[in-house]
Amino acid sequence: MPSVEQARSRLQTELRRAQQNGVKVLKLIHGYGSSGVGGDLRIALQSTLRQMAHRHEIHDCIYGENWRTSNERTWELLKLMPELKSDSDLGKGNKGMTIVVL
C-alpha cells in the first residue's frame, strides 16, 4: 500500500503521461479503504483532484458514487463521449473509483 504522498506523486505522474498521450478520460481506481469505511487514499486523492479541477489542471472529476446517468456532470460527459455508457461501473455507486476528465 502506498502512502498518501506516494499515491499523490504517482497520480501526478500518470495524469501528466495521459495528457501527453492525448488521453481525454481516465478511470482512477483508488479503492475505498480496507476497513470498509473510506480510506485515506480515497479522501486524499479526491481532494487533490478537486483542487486540480479548481486550478484548471484537469477539466473535471466525477466520484464513483456520482457516476450515474442521473448526475448532471456525468450526463454531460456521456453526451460528449457516448462510448463511456458501456463502462462497467456506471450506475453502480462504486466509491473506490473516480472518473478524471483531462
N, C-alpha and C positions, 0 to 999 in steps of 0.2 A: 504494500500500500504506500503510495507516495504521500509525502507531507503536503499540506496546503500550498506552501511556496513552490515545491517541486511541480505540483499539478498546475499552478498558475503559469509557471515558466513553460511547461510543455504546451499548455493551451496557447500561449502567445506564439510559440514557435510553429505549432500546427496551423494556427489561423493565418500567419504570415505565409506559410508554404501554400496553403489552399488559395489565398488571394493571388499569389504569384502564378499559380497554375490555372487561374480563371474559374475556380470553383465558386458557385453562387450560393449554395446552401449546404450546410453540414448538419449531421445529427451527432451531437456530442453525448456520449454515454459516460455519465459521471457517477452513476449509482445513487442509491437513496440512503445508504448507510447500513452497516451490518446489524445494527440494533433494531432496525425497522422503524425508527422514529425520525429519520432525517439526519444525514451525516454532515460533518464539517466540510468535506469536499464539495458536496452539492451546494451548500449555502454559500461557500466562498466563491466557487466558480460562477454561480448565477449572479452573485453580486458584482464580480469582475465583468461579466458580460453586460450587465445593466449599465455599469459605468462606461464601458467601451461604446455602447449604443448612444449614451448621452453625449460622449465626446466625438461621435460620428466616426469612430474607428471601425465599427461594423454597422450594418443597416438596422438590424433588429435581432431580438432573441425571443423565442416563444418556449416557455417552460412546458414540459411534458404534460402537466395537469391541464394546460390550456390548449394543447394540440388537438383540437376538435373542430369540426365544421361550424359549430355554433359560436365559436370565438371569432370576433371581427378581424383581428390581425391574422389569424390562421386562414380565414376565408379569403382575405385579400391576397395572401401568398398563394393559395391554391388556385385562384383565378389566374395569377401570373404564371404559375408552374403547375398545370393540372396533373402532370406525372407524379406529383407528390401525394395525390389522392390514394395511391396504392401503398403508401407507407404502412408497414405493419403496426406501428404504434399510434396511428391516427385514431382518435376517439377512445383510446384505452386508459387515459389518465396516468400514464407512466411517469412518475415523479423522478425516475432515475435517468432521464434524458432531457436534453434541451435542443431545439432547432435553432441554428445560428444562420442568419441571413447576412452574407458578406457584401 
